[in-house]
Amino acid sequence: MKKTLELKNKISKLTLILILIGLSFGFKTQTSEFSFTDKYGNEITIENTEMIPELINVEFLKNNLNGTHFTFKLKEDSELKFEYRIAEFVRINKMEYRLRILQKPKSDKAEDIIRYVGYSNYRMKLKKTKSGIELQKVEFMYAEI
């Protein structure tokens, strides 16, 4: 009887340890995602907020990025709206970053989907000011096929 009780305690402890190990791995692999809608109605999602450099934060991106930065010749008053997913955020130098973005139109028209769906890479340039940093410009670099 005593041996059975000891065995149950050991199994319980082992089970608890395995659960804790599993949870710790789960938390390490989780990525946080942040989405917002810009002033023109485009949805912008940052897939992994941990990849954002310390110089920049989510609020800076929310206040400064919009769909007109990412779609060639898209007018501010355009009826076509997009979903943008920032998949990568890579530092080029201290004030320049490469953004890899998946863009997808919110449209059922085959012409719009064929024209706009895909990954594109952009260079985001920042400028230091007395009050902090500001977005200087976002330039198209290349598209992926």
GIGIQUI-V814712 format. One record per pair of residues at least 24 apart in sequence whose ideal C-beta (glycine too) atoms are under 7 Angstrom apart, sorted by sequence separation. I is the first residue (numbers start at 1). J is the second residue. D is the distance in whole Angstrom. If there is no record, write none. Layout:
BEGIN
I&J&D ; I&J&D
END
This chain:
BEGIN
34&58&5 ; 42&66&7 ; 82&106&6 ; 42&67&3 ; 80&105&6 ; 81&106&5 ; 98&123&6 ; 99&124&6 ; 118&143&6 ; 119&144&4 ; 36&62&5 ; 40&66&6 ; 118&144&6 ; 38&65&7 ; 39&66&6 ; 40&67&5 ; 80&107&6 ; 96&123&6 ; 97&124&5 ; 38&66&4 ; 40&68&7 ; 96&124&7 ; 38&67&6 ; 96&125&5 ; 95&125&6 ; 70&101&6 ; 92&123&7 ; 95&126&5 ; 71&103&6 ; 80&112&6 ; 95&127&7 ; 70&103&6 ; 40&76&6 ; 51&88&7 ; 52&89&6 ; 47&85&6 ; 51&89&5 ; 53&91&6 ; 42&81&5 ; 45&84&7 ; 47&86&6 ; 41&81&5 ; 42&82&5 ; 43&83&5 ; 44&84&5 ; 45&85&5 ; 46&86&5 ; 47&87&5 ; 45&86&7 ; 42&84&6 ; 98&141&7 ; 71&116&7 ; 70&122&7 ; 72&140&6 ; 69&138&4 ; 64&135&4 ; 55&133&7
END
